[in-house]
Amino acid sequence: MPNAPIKDGTGSPHNPDGAARFNEANAASTVARATPNLEVGVAAIREVVATLKPIPGVYRMLDARGDVLYVGKARSLKARVVNYTQVNQLTNRLQRMVSQCRAMEIVTTNSEAEALLLEAQLIKRYRPPFNVLLRDDKSFPFILLRADHDFPRIHKHRGARRAKGNYYGPFASAGSVNTTLNALEKLFLLRSCTDSFFNNRDRPCLLYQIKRCSAPCVGRISEADYAALVAQAKDFLAGKSGKVQADLEKQMAKAAEDLDFETAAILRDRLRAATFIQGSQAINAKSVGDADVFAIASKGGQMCVQSFFIRGGQNWGHRAFFPSHIKDVEEAQVLANVMLQFYEEVPPPPTVLVDRDLPEAELIEAALSELADKKVVLSIPQRGDRRKLMAQAERNAVEALERRLAESGTKAKVQRELAEFLELGEPPKRIEVYDNSHIQGAKAVGAMVVASPEGFEKSQYRKFNIKSAQTNDDFAMMREVMERRFTRAMKDDPDREREGIWPDLVLVDGGKGHLSSVMEVLGELGIEDLPVIGIAKGPHHGREGREVFHFPDGREKMLPTNSPVLFYAQNLRDEVHRYVIGAHRAKRSKAITASPLDEIPGIGPARKRALLLHFGTASKVRAASLQDLQRAPGVSEAVARTIYDFYHAGG
């Protein structure tokens, strides 16, 4: 979904990243003053207020390093920002924010609705520490029924909706969309293969044999009959499942009457698939149409927003969100912020059901309507099926939050026991785990995964293409990875004041040798207080699950086989294995498909393909004369000279 067009006060397209920065001189003069200071913060804001006008827009508060502290929107920028100078009326949380503020960035918009949309965009982009954040880095899957082929394909889709076709969703998870897709293939026999696979078939594939495709690739179904299946699929996914089932029942009865039992059996199986899809909808939402349902629950300083996705009267699943940075924020405001950030990724339906009145509800409706290019209504259901649906969402929110709190208690205990076992001062908030993968030194890749008390932070994973250590030396590879990682940390945050830059614990997959390599690098960088532990397989190579924990001072410790701390450490180690092996395989696959022609400057995919079609192999291209190269289609005299000189530079 493309972002809503943002314009400045003059009506011209406006790029948020190109916003005018105010108070540059003040920010530069106070960069060294990292200690929060309320008076300095208020002074910085007052200088900005003097330049503002009573027009709508978005403001960003920046700290001494230029990092975004907070993103806010305003109907009148001047009236809104001046409130931050009245410190006696601010909460403790806002006073902390103002004390860290050293500069501001301002973007003007044409309306308050545009400002609200831009605010949500910037919060998603910068993840400021004083904004409520939707903690979910996963995109939502959709079902896409393509419209750019005579025989449209149906398949799962994530990301930007650029392809021409009909999108159905969002689905709560990949599992739910895969289950539905499998049933839809049985129900409508639509192809799921790529266009290249489709174009190169000379006989039906396995999906045709197991009655999950009508094999249009080899002419087993006419274009008109396939179009009829596509029309049925659109009706079904749009909520007209009863009509589709009635048509299938009539066709099955007619086939049985004509003694065409094979066709009747196929239609019977398709009806069963339709029944399966409807039976998997745990919520009766036929009368709701297209709607999203949101309910919020709070307990123990945490909140849970439960959402149901209803499309065409069918339940496409539900998702629980646990927003962060919610201290001192009202539940209704948290719900509003979560919804706006959620709809940055997902197109809003015509109806959004909520469990309470939201602040600035009319403004939120206007913003969502602008995103959807159609009227969007916020509604609090009072009776009937919608009220039952909301009651179920409320119950799910409470139950999900209770499970979260129970899990948090267990995780906190494991974290405390881990800190005690590894002799740390306190439970680690950021754990980094490292491993390497290669084959005899070739295609070597290093990887870092990150874990916090809330789970794996996949957006912060990193992989390192090993450059200097080209031999089969695992220790040298680990040294390179650690040198690159912590040289960057020293550059970005030498005083270790920024969150998310420095780990509280480093785990290295390996024994004494790997640990010594790491400690050597850290010593050279002058880093002496970072806890580093090596995890190696036990005396029987892990068959008993008895990993050995190596300490920098040479000590070794082991945990009982039934220890939750051991299970947690093994989970960390397994995750870095999975990530680094995936990166290594991707690098190998890319190398397999590489061509010597890739190294020639100015030779793109089209010319490379033309050369290989003309000469047959890359070696024949290398052996070709200048005149032969010029005869290849699409190769000019200048390009032929470039290719010839590349291979004969020393001749």
Secondary structure as a PSIPRED ss2 file (coil, helix, strand):
# PSIPRED VFORMAT (PSIPRED V4.0)

   1 M C   1.000  0.000  0.000
   2 P C   1.000  0.000  0.000
   3 N C   1.000  0.000  0.000
   4 A C   1.000  0.000  0.000
   5 P C   1.000  0.000  0.000
   6 I C   1.000  0.000  0.000
   7 K E   0.000  0.000  1.000
   8 D C   1.000  0.000  0.000
   9 G C   1.000  0.000  0.000
  10 T C   1.000  0.000  0.000
  11 G C   1.000  0.000  0.000
  12 S C   1.000  0.000  0.000
  13 P E   0.000  0.000  1.000
  14 H C   1.000  0.000  0.000
  15 N C   1.000  0.000  0.000
  16 P H   0.000  1.000  0.000
  17 D H   0.000  1.000  0.000
  18 G H   0.000  1.000  0.000
  19 A C   1.000  0.000  0.000
  20 A E   0.000  0.000  1.000
  21 R E   0.000  0.000  1.000
  22 F E   0.000  0.000  1.000
  23 N C   1.000  0.000  0.000
  24 E H   0.000  1.000  0.000
  25 A H   0.000  1.000  0.000
  26 N H   0.000  1.000  0.000
  27 A H   0.000  1.000  0.000
  28 A H   0.000  1.000  0.000
  29 S H   0.000  1.000  0.000
  30 T C   1.000  0.000  0.000
  31 V C   1.000  0.000  0.000
  32 A C   1.000  0.000  0.000
  33 R C   1.000  0.000  0.000
  34 A C   1.000  0.000  0.000
  35 T C   1.000  0.000  0.000
  36 P C   1.000  0.000  0.000
  37 N C   1.000  0.000  0.000
  38 L H   0.000  1.000  0.000
  39 E H   0.000  1.000  0.000
  40 V H   0.000  1.000  0.000
  41 G H   0.000  1.000  0.000
  42 V H   0.000  1.000  0.000
  43 A H   0.000  1.000  0.000
  44 A H   0.000  1.000  0.000
  45 I H   0.000  1.000  0.000
  46 R H   0.000  1.000  0.000
  47 E H   0.000  1.000  0.000
  48 V H   0.000  1.000  0.000
  49 V H   0.000  1.000  0.000
  50 A C   1.000  0.000  0.000
  51 T C   1.000  0.000  0.000
  52 L C   1.000  0.000  0.000
  53 K C   1.000  0.000  0.000
  54 P C   1.000  0.000  0.000
  55 I C   1.000  0.000  0.000
  56 P C   1.000  0.000  0.000
  57 G E   0.000  0.000  1.000
  58 V E   0.000  0.000  1.000
  59 Y E   0.000  0.000  1.000
  60 R E   0.000  0.000  1.000
  61 M E   0.000  0.000  1.000
  62 L E   0.000  0.000  1.000
  63 D C   1.000  0.000  0.000
  64 A C   1.000  0.000  0.000
  65 R C   1.000  0.000  0.000
  66 G C   1.000  0.000  0.000
  67 D C   1.000  0.000  0.000
  68 V E   0.000  0.000  1.000
  69 L E   0.000  0.000  1.000
  70 Y E   0.000  0.000  1.000
  71 V E   0.000  0.000  1.000
  72 G E   0.000  0.000  1.000
  73 K E   0.000  0.000  1.000
  74 A E   0.000  0.000  1.000
  75 R C   1.000  0.000  0.000
  76 S C   1.000  0.000  0.000
  77 L H   0.000  1.000  0.000
  78 K H   0.000  1.000  0.000
  79 A H   0.000  1.000  0.000
  80 R H   0.000  1.000  0.000
  81 V H   0.000  1.000  0.000
  82 V H   0.000  1.000  0.000
  83 N H   0.000  1.000  0.000
  84 Y H   0.000  1.000  0.000
  85 T H   0.000  1.000  0.000
  86 Q C   1.000  0.000  0.000
  87 V H   0.000  1.000  0.000
  88 N H   0.000  1.000  0.000
  89 Q H   0.000  1.000  0.000
  90 L C   1.000  0.000  0.000
  91 T C   1.000  0.000  0.000
  92 N H   0.000  1.000  0.000
  93 R H   0.000  1.000  0.000
  94 L H   0.000  1.000  0.000
  95 Q H   0.000  1.000  0.000
  96 R H   0.000  1.000  0.000
  97 M H   0.000  1.000  0.000
  98 V H   0.000  1.000  0.000
  99 S H   0.000  1.000  0.000
 100 Q H   0.000  1.000  0.000
 101 C C   1.000  0.000  0.000
 102 R C   1.000  0.000  0.000
 103 A E   0.000  0.000  1.000
 104 M E   0.000  0.000  1.000
 105 E E   0.000  0.000  1.000
 106 I E   0.000  0.000  1.000
 107 V E   0.000  0.000  1.000
 108 T E   0.000  0.000  1.000
 109 T C   1.000  0.000  0.000
 110 N C   1.000  0.000  0.000
 111 S C   1.000  0.000  0.000
 112 E H   0.000  1.000  0.000
 113 A H   0.000  1.000  0.000
 114 E H   0.000  1.000  0.000
 115 A H   0.000  1.000  0.000
 116 L H   0.000  1.000  0.000
 117 L H   0.000  1.000  0.000
 118 L H   0.000  1.000  0.000
 119 E H   0.000  1.000  0.000
 120 A H   0.000  1.000  0.000
 121 Q H   0.000  1.000  0.000
 122 L H   0.000  1.000  0.000
 123 I H   0.000  1.000  0.000
 124 K H   0.000  1.000  0.000
 125 R H   0.000  1.000  0.000
 126 Y H   0.000  1.000  0.000
 127 R C   1.000  0.000  0.000
 128 P C   1.000  0.000  0.000
 129 P C   1.000  0.000  0.000
 130 F C   1.000  0.000  0.000
 131 N C   1.000  0.000  0.000
 132 V C   1.000  0.000  0.000
 133 L E   0.000  0.000  1.000
 134 L C   1.000  0.000  0.000
 135 R C   1.000  0.000  0.000
 136 D C   1.000  0.000  0.000
 137 D C   1.000  0.000  0.000
 138 K C   1.000  0.000  0.000
 139 S C   1.000  0.000  0.000
 140 F C   1.000  0.000  0.000
 141 P C   1.000  0.000  0.000
 142 F E   0.000  0.000  1.000
 143 I E   0.000  0.000  1.000
 144 L E   0.000  0.000  1.000
 145 L E   0.000  0.000  1.000
 146 R E   0.000  0.000  1.000
 147 A C   1.000  0.000  0.000
 148 D C   1.000  0.000  0.000
 149 H C   1.000  0.000  0.000
 150 D C   1.000  0.000  0.000
 151 F C   1.000  0.000  0.000
 152 P C   1.000  0.000  0.000
 153 R C   1.000  0.000  0.000
 154 I E   0.000  0.000  1.000
 155 H E   0.000  0.000  1.000
 156 K E   0.000  0.000  1.000
 157 H E   0.000  0.000  1.000
 158 R C   1.000  0.000  0.000
 159 G C   1.000  0.000  0.000
 160 A C   1.000  0.000  0.000
 161 R C   1.000  0.000  0.000
 162 R C   1.000  0.000  0.000
 163 A C   1.000  0.000  0.000
 164 K C   1.000  0.000  0.000
 165 G E   0.000  0.000  1.000
 166 N E   0.000  0.000  1.000
 167 Y E   0.000  0.000  1.000
 168 Y E   0.000  0.000  1.000
 169 G C   1.000  0.000  0.000
 170 P C   1.000  0.000  0.000
 171 F C   1.000  0.000  0.000
 172 A C   1.000  0.000  0.000
 173 S C   1.000  0.000  0.000
 174 A H   0.000  1.000  0.000
 175 G H   0.000  1.000  0.000
 176 S H   0.000  1.000  0.000
 177 V H   0.000  1.000  0.000
 178 N H   0.000  1.000  0.000
 179 T H   0.000  1.000  0.000
 180 T H   0.000  1.000  0.000
 181 L H   0.000  1.000  0.000
 182 N H   0.000  1.000  0.000
 183 A H   0.000  1.000  0.000
 184 L H   0.000  1.000  0.000
 185 E H   0.000  1.000  0.000
 186 K H   0.000  1.000  0.000
 187 L H   0.000  1.000  0.000
 188 F H   0.000  1.000  0.000
 189 L C   1.000  0.000  0.000
 190 L C   1.000  0.000  0.000
 191 R C   1.000  0.000  0.000
 192 S C   1.000  0.000  0.000
 193 C C   1.000  0.000  0.000
 194 T C   1.000  0.000  0.000
 195 D H   0.000  1.000  0.000
 196 S H   0.000  1.000  0.000
 197 F H   0.000  1.000  0.000
 198 F H   0.000  1.000  0.000
 199 N H   0.000  1.000  0.000
 200 N C   1.000  0.000  0.000
 201 R C   1.000  0.000  0.000
 202 D C   1.000  0.000  0.000
 203 R C   1.000  0.000  0.000
 204 P C   1.000  0.000  0.000
 205 C C   1.000  0.000  0.000
 206 L H   0.000  1.000  0.000
 207 L H   0.000  1.000  0.000
 208 Y H   0.000  1.000  0.000
 209 Q H   0.000  1.000  0.000
 210 I C   1.000  0.000  0.000
 211 K C   1.000  0.000  0.000
 212 R C   1.000  0.000  0.000
 213 C C   1.000  0.000  0.000
 214 S C   1.000  0.000  0.000
 215 A C   1.000  0.000  0.000
 216 P H   0.000  1.000  0.000
 217 C H   0.000  1.000  0.000
 218 V H   0.000  1.000  0.000
 219 G C   1.000  0.000  0.000
 220 R C   1.000  0.000  0.000
 221 I C   1.000  0.000  0.000
 222 S C   1.000  0.000  0.000
 223 E H   0.000  1.000  0.000
 224 A H   0.000  1.000  0.000
 225 D H   0.000  1.000  0.000
 226 Y H   0.000  1.000  0.000
 227 A H   0.000  1.000  0.000
 228 A H   0.000  1.000  0.000
 229 L H   0.000  1.000  0.000
 230 V H   0.000  1.000  0.000
 231 A H   0.000  1.000  0.000
 232 Q H   0.000  1.000  0.000
 233 A H   0.000  1.000  0.000
 234 K H   0.000  1.000  0.000
 235 D H   0.000  1.000  0.000
 236 F H   0.000  1.000  0.000
 237 L H   0.000  1.000  0.000
 238 A C   1.000  0.000  0.000
 239 G C   1.000  0.000  0.000
 240 K C   1.000  0.000  0.000
 241 S H   0.000  1.000  0.000
 242 G H   0.000  1.000  0.000
 243 K H   0.000  1.000  0.000
 244 V H   0.000  1.000  0.000
 245 Q H   0.000  1.000  0.000
 246 A H   0.000  1.000  0.000
 247 D H   0.000  1.000  0.000
 248 L H   0.000  1.000  0.000
 249 E H   0.000  1.000  0.000
 250 K H   0.000  1.000  0.000
 251 Q H   0.000  1.000  0.000
 252 M H   0.000  1.000  0.000
 253 A H   0.000  1.000  0.000
 254 K H   0.000  1.000  0.000
 255 A H   0.000  1.000  0.000
 256 A H   0.000  1.000  0.000
 257 E H   0.000  1.000  0.000
 258 D C   1.000  0.000  0.000
 259 L C   1.000  0.000  0.000
 260 D C   1.000  0.000  0.000
 261 F H   0.000  1.000  0.000
 262 E H   0.000  1.000  0.000
 263 T H   0.000  1.000  0.000
 264 A H   0.000  1.000  0.000
 265 A H   0.000  1.000  0.000
 266 I H   0.000  1.000  0.000
 267 L H   0.000  1.000  0.000
 268 R H   0.000  1.000  0.000
 269 D H   0.000  1.000  0.000
 270 R H   0.000  1.000  0.000
 271 L H   0.000  1.000  0.000
 272 R H   0.000  1.000  0.000
 273 A H   0.000  1.000  0.000
 274 A H   0.000  1.000  0.000
 275 T H   0.000  1.000  0.000
 276 F H   0.000  1.000  0.000
 277 I H   0.000  1.000  0.000
 278 Q H   0.000  1.000  0.000
 279 G H   0.000  1.000  0.000
 280 S C   1.000  0.000  0.000
 281 Q C   1.000  0.000  0.000
 282 A C   1.000  0.000  0.000
 283 I C   1.000  0.000  0.000
 284 N C   1.000  0.000  0.000
 285 A C   1.000  0.000  0.000
 286 K C   1.000  0.000  0.000
 287 S C   1.000  0.000  0.000
 288 V C   1.000  0.000  0.000
 289 G C   1.000  0.000  0.000
 290 D C   1.000  0.000  0.000
 291 A E   0.000  0.000  1.000
 292 D E   0.000  0.000  1.000
 293 V E   0.000  0.000  1.000
 294 F E   0.000  0.000  1.000
 295 A E   0.000  0.000  1.000
 296 I E   0.000  0.000  1.000
 297 A E   0.000  0.000  1.000
 298 S E   0.000  0.000  1.000
 299 K E   0.000  0.000  1.000
 300 G C   1.000  0.000  0.000
 301 G C   1.000  0.000  0.000
 302 Q E   0.000  0.000  1.000
 303 M E   0.000  0.000  1.000
 304 C E   0.000  0.000  1.000
 305 V E   0.000  0.000  1.000
 306 Q E   0.000  0.000  1.000
 307 S E   0.000  0.000  1.000
 308 F E   0.000  0.000  1.000
 309 F E   0.000  0.000  1.000
 310 I E   0.000  0.000  1.000
 311 R E   0.000  0.000  1.000
 312 G C   1.000  0.000  0.000
 313 G C   1.000  0.000  0.000
 314 Q E   0.000  0.000  1.000
 315 N E   0.000  0.000  1.000
 316 W E   0.000  0.000  1.000
 317 G E   0.000  0.000  1.000
 318 H E   0.000  0.000  1.000
 319 R E   0.000  0.000  1.000
 320 A E   0.000  0.000  1.000
 321 F E   0.000  0.000  1.000
 322 F C   1.000  0.000  0.000
 323 P C   1.000  0.000  0.000
 324 S E   0.000  0.000  1.000
 325 H C   1.000  0.000  0.000
 326 I C   1.000  0.000  0.000
 327 K C   1.000  0.000  0.000
 328 D C   1.000  0.000  0.000
 329 V C   1.000  0.000  0.000
 330 E C   1.000  0.000  0.000
 331 E H   0.000  1.000  0.000
 332 A H   0.000  1.000  0.000
 333 Q H   0.000  1.000  0.000
 334 V H   0.000  1.000  0.000
 335 L H   0.000  1.000  0.000
 336 A H   0.000  1.000  0.000
 337 N H   0.000  1.000  0.000
 338 V H   0.000  1.000  0.000
 339 M H   0.000  1.000  0.000
 340 L H   0.000  1.000  0.000
 341 Q H   0.000  1.000  0.000
 342 F H   0.000  1.000  0.000
 343 Y C   1.000  0.000  0.000
 344 E C   1.000  0.000  0.000
 345 E C   1.000  0.000  0.000
 346 V C   1.000  0.000  0.000
 347 P C   1.000  0.000  0.000
 348 P C   1.000  0.000  0.000
 349 P C   1.000  0.000  0.000
 350 P C   1.000  0.000  0.000
 351 T E   0.000  0.000  1.000
 352 V E   0.000  0.000  1.000
 353 L E   0.000  0.000  1.000
 354 V E   0.000  0.000  1.000
 355 D C   1.000  0.000  0.000
 356 R C   1.000  0.000  0.000
 357 D C   1.000  0.000  0.000
 358 L C   1.000  0.000  0.000
 359 P C   1.000  0.000  0.000
 360 E C   1.000  0.000  0.000
 361 A H   0.000  1.000  0.000
 362 E H   0.000  1.000  0.000
 363 L H   0.000  1.000  0.000
 364 I H   0.000  1.000  0.000
 365 E H   0.000  1.000  0.000
 366 A H   0.000  1.000  0.000
 367 A H   0.000  1.000  0.000
 368 L H   0.000  1.000  0.000
 369 S H   0.000  1.000  0.000
 370 E H   0.000  1.000  0.000
 371 L H   0.000  1.000  0.000
 372 A H   0.000  1.000  0.000
 373 D C   1.000  0.000  0.000
 374 K C   1.000  0.000  0.000
 375 K C   1.000  0.000  0.000
 376 V C   1.000  0.000  0.000
 377 V E   0.000  0.000  1.000
 378 L E   0.000  0.000  1.000
 379 S E   0.000  0.000  1.000
 380 I C   1.000  0.000  0.000
 381 P C   1.000  0.000  0.000
 382 Q C   1.000  0.000  0.000
 383 R C   1.000  0.000  0.000
 384 G H   0.000  1.000  0.000
 385 D H   0.000  1.000  0.000
 386 R H   0.000  1.000  0.000
 387 R H   0.000  1.000  0.000
 388 K H   0.000  1.000  0.000
 389 L H   0.000  1.000  0.000
 390 M H   0.000  1.000  0.000
 391 A H   0.000  1.000  0.000
 392 Q H   0.000  1.000  0.000
 393 A H   0.000  1.000  0.000
 394 E H   0.000  1.000  0.000
 395 R H   0.000  1.000  0.000
 396 N H   0.000  1.000  0.000
 397 A H   0.000  1.000  0.000
 398 V H   0.000  1.000  0.000
 399 E H   0.000  1.000  0.000
 400 A H   0.000  1.000  0.000
 401 L H   0.000  1.000  0.000
 402 E H   0.000  1.000  0.000
 403 R H   0.000  1.000  0.000
 404 R H   0.000  1.000  0.000
 405 L H   0.000  1.000  0.000
 406 A H   0.000  1.000  0.000
 407 E H   0.000  1.000  0.000
 408 S H   0.000  1.000  0.000
 409 G H   0.000  1.000  0.000
 410 T H   0.000  1.000  0.000
 411 K H   0.000  1.000  0.000
 412 A H   0.000  1.000  0.000
 413 K H   0.000  1.000  0.000
 414 V H   0.000  1.000  0.000
 415 Q H   0.000  1.000  0.000
 416 R H   0.000  1.000  0.000
 417 E H   0.000  1.000  0.000
 418 L H   0.000  1.000  0.000
 419 A H   0.000  1.000  0.000
 420 E H   0.000  1.000  0.000
 421 F H   0.000  1.000  0.000
 422 L C   1.000  0.000  0.000
 423 E C   1.000  0.000  0.000
 424 L C   1.000  0.000  0.000
 425 G C   1.000  0.000  0.000
 426 E C   1.000  0.000  0.000
 427 P C   1.000  0.000  0.000
 428 P C   1.000  0.000  0.000
 429 K C   1.000  0.000  0.000
 430 R C   1.000  0.000  0.000
 431 I E   0.000  0.000  1.000
 432 E E   0.000  0.000  1.000
 433 V E   0.000  0.000  1.000
 434 Y E   0.000  0.000  1.000
 435 D E   0.000  0.000  1.000
 436 N E   0.000  0.000  1.000
 437 S E   0.000  0.000  1.000
 438 H E   0.000  0.000  1.000
 439 I E   0.000  0.000  1.000
 440 Q C   1.000  0.000  0.000
 441 G C   1.000  0.000  0.000
 442 A E   0.000  0.000  1.000
 443 K E   0.000  0.000  1.000
 444 A E   0.000  0.000  1.000
 445 V E   0.000  0.000  1.000
 446 G E   0.000  0.000  1.000
 447 A E   0.000  0.000  1.000
 448 M E   0.000  0.000  1.000
 449 V E   0.000  0.000  1.000
 450 V E   0.000  0.000  1.000
 451 A E   0.000  0.000  1.000
 452 S E   0.000  0.000  1.000
 453 P C   1.000  0.000  0.000
 454 E C   1.000  0.000  0.000
 455 G E   0.000  0.000  1.000
 456 F E   0.000  0.000  1.000
 457 E C   1.000  0.000  0.000
 458 K H   0.000  1.000  0.000
 459 S H   0.000  1.000  0.000
 460 Q H   0.000  1.000  0.000
 461 Y C   1.000  0.000  0.000
 462 R E   0.000  0.000  1.000
 463 K E   0.000  0.000  1.000
 464 F E   0.000  0.000  1.000
 465 N E   0.000  0.000  1.000
 466 I C   1.000  0.000  0.000
 467 K C   1.000  0.000  0.000
 468 S C   1.000  0.000  0.000
 469 A C   1.000  0.000  0.000
 470 Q C   1.000  0.000  0.000
 471 T C   1.000  0.000  0.000
 472 N C   1.000  0.000  0.000
 473 D C   1.000  0.000  0.000
 474 D H   0.000  1.000  0.000
 475 F H   0.000  1.000  0.000
 476 A H   0.000  1.000  0.000
 477 M H   0.000  1.000  0.000
 478 M H   0.000  1.000  0.000
 479 R H   0.000  1.000  0.000
 480 E H   0.000  1.000  0.000
 481 V H   0.000  1.000  0.000
 482 M H   0.000  1.000  0.000
 483 E H   0.000  1.000  0.000
 484 R H   0.000  1.000  0.000
 485 R H   0.000  1.000  0.000
 486 F H   0.000  1.000  0.000
 487 T H   0.000  1.000  0.000
 488 R H   0.000  1.000  0.000
 489 A H   0.000  1.000  0.000
 490 M H   0.000  1.000  0.000
 491 K H   0.000  1.000  0.000
 492 D H   0.000  1.000  0.000
 493 D C   1.000  0.000  0.000
 494 P C   1.000  0.000  0.000
 495 D C   1.000  0.000  0.000
 496 R C   1.000  0.000  0.000
 497 E C   1.000  0.000  0.000
 498 R C   1.000  0.000  0.000
 499 E C   1.000  0.000  0.000
 500 G C   1.000  0.000  0.000
 501 I C   1.000  0.000  0.000
 502 W C   1.000  0.000  0.000
 503 P C   1.000  0.000  0.000
 504 D C   1.000  0.000  0.000
 505 L E   0.000  0.000  1.000
 506 V E   0.000  0.000  1.000
 507 L E   0.000  0.000  1.000
 508 V E   0.000  0.000  1.000
 509 D E   0.000  0.000  1.000
 510 G C   1.000  0.000  0.000
 511 G C   1.000  0.000  0.000
 512 K H   0.000  1.000  0.000
 513 G H   0.000  1.000  0.000
 514 H H   0.000  1.000  0.000
 515 L H   0.000  1.000  0.000
 516 S H   0.000  1.000  0.000
 517 S H   0.000  1.000  0.000
 518 V H   0.000  1.000  0.000
 519 M H   0.000  1.000  0.000
 520 E H   0.000  1.000  0.000
 521 V H   0.000  1.000  0.000
 522 L H   0.000  1.000  0.000
 523 G H   0.000  1.000  0.000
 524 E H   0.000  1.000  0.000
 525 L C   1.000  0.000  0.000
 526 G C   1.000  0.000  0.000
 527 I C   1.000  0.000  0.000
 528 E C   1.000  0.000  0.000
 529 D C   1.000  0.000  0.000
 530 L C   1.000  0.000  0.000
 531 P C   1.000  0.000  0.000
 532 V E   0.000  0.000  1.000
 533 I E   0.000  0.000  1.000
 534 G E   0.000  0.000  1.000
 535 I E   0.000  0.000  1.000
 536 A E   0.000  0.000  1.000
 537 K C   1.000  0.000  0.000
 538 G C   1.000  0.000  0.000
 539 P C   1.000  0.000  0.000
 540 H C   1.000  0.000  0.000
 541 H C   1.000  0.000  0.000
 542 G C   1.000  0.000  0.000
 543 R C   1.000  0.000  0.000
 544 E C   1.000  0.000  0.000
 545 G C   1.000  0.000  0.000
 546 R C   1.000  0.000  0.000
 547 E C   1.000  0.000  0.000
 548 V E   0.000  0.000  1.000
 549 F E   0.000  0.000  1.000
 550 H E   0.000  0.000  1.000
 551 F C   1.000  0.000  0.000
 552 P C   1.000  0.000  0.000
 553 D C   1.000  0.000  0.000
 554 G C   1.000  0.000  0.000
 555 R C   1.000  0.000  0.000
 556 E E   0.000  0.000  1.000
 557 K E   0.000  0.000  1.000
 558 M E   0.000  0.000  1.000
 559 L C   1.000  0.000  0.000
 560 P C   1.000  0.000  0.000
 561 T C   1.000  0.000  0.000
 562 N C   1.000  0.000  0.000
 563 S C   1.000  0.000  0.000
 564 P H   0.000  1.000  0.000
 565 V H   0.000  1.000  0.000
 566 L H   0.000  1.000  0.000
 567 F H   0.000  1.000  0.000
 568 Y H   0.000  1.000  0.000
 569 A H   0.000  1.000  0.000
 570 Q H   0.000  1.000  0.000
 571 N H   0.000  1.000  0.000
 572 L H   0.000  1.000  0.000
 573 R H   0.000  1.000  0.000
 574 D H   0.000  1.000  0.000
 575 E H   0.000  1.000  0.000
 576 V H   0.000  1.000  0.000
 577 H H   0.000  1.000  0.000
 578 R H   0.000  1.000  0.000
 579 Y H   0.000  1.000  0.000
 580 V H   0.000  1.000  0.000
 581 I H   0.000  1.000  0.000
 582 G H   0.000  1.000  0.000
 583 A H   0.000  1.000  0.000
 584 H H   0.000  1.000  0.000
 585 R H   0.000  1.000  0.000
 586 A H   0.000  1.000  0.000
 587 K H   0.000  1.000  0.000
 588 R H   0.000  1.000  0.000
 589 S H   0.000  1.000  0.000
 590 K H   0.000  1.000  0.000
 591 A H   0.000  1.000  0.000
 592 I H   0.000  1.000  0.000
 593 T C   1.000  0.000  0.000
 594 A C   1.000  0.000  0.000
 595 S C   1.000  0.000  0.000
 596 P H   0.000  1.000  0.000
 597 L H   0.000  1.000  0.000
 598 D H   0.000  1.000  0.000
 599 E H   0.000  1.000  0.000
 600 I C   1.000  0.000  0.000
 601 P C   1.000  0.000  0.000
 602 G C   1.000  0.000  0.000
 603 I C   1.000  0.000  0.000
 604 G C   1.000  0.000  0.000
 605 P H   0.000  1.000  0.000
 606 A H   0.000  1.000  0.000
 607 R H   0.000  1.000  0.000
 608 K H   0.000  1.000  0.000
 609 R H   0.000  1.000  0.000
 610 A H   0.000  1.000  0.000
 611 L H   0.000  1.000  0.000
 612 L H   0.000  1.000  0.000
 613 L H   0.000  1.000  0.000
 614 H H   0.000  1.000  0.000
 615 F H   0.000  1.000  0.000
 616 G C   1.000  0.000  0.000
 617 T C   1.000  0.000  0.000
 618 A H   0.000  1.000  0.000
 619 S H   0.000  1.000  0.000
 620 K H   0.000  1.000  0.000
 621 V H   0.000  1.000  0.000
 622 R H   0.000  1.000  0.000
 623 A H   0.000  1.000  0.000
 624 A C   1.000  0.000  0.000
 625 S C   1.000  0.000  0.000
 626 L H   0.000  1.000  0.000
 627 Q H   0.000  1.000  0.000
 628 D H   0.000  1.000  0.000
 629 L H   0.000  1.000  0.000
 630 Q H   0.000  1.000  0.000
 631 R H   0.000  1.000  0.000
 632 A C   1.000  0.000  0.000
 633 P C   1.000  0.000  0.000
 634 G C   1.000  0.000  0.000
 635 V C   1.000  0.000  0.000
 636 S C   1.000  0.000  0.000
 637 E H   0.000  1.000  0.000
 638 A H   0.000  1.000  0.000
 639 V H   0.000  1.000  0.000
 640 A H   0.000  1.000  0.000
 641 R H   0.000  1.000  0.000
 642 T H   0.000  1.000  0.000
 643 I H   0.000  1.000  0.000
 644 Y H   0.000  1.000  0.000
 645 D H   0.000  1.000  0.000
 646 F H   0.000  1.000  0.000
 647 Y H   0.000  1.000  0.000
 648 H C   1.000  0.000  0.000
 649 A C   1.000  0.000  0.000
 650 G C   1.000  0.000  0.000
 651 G C   1.000  0.000  0.000
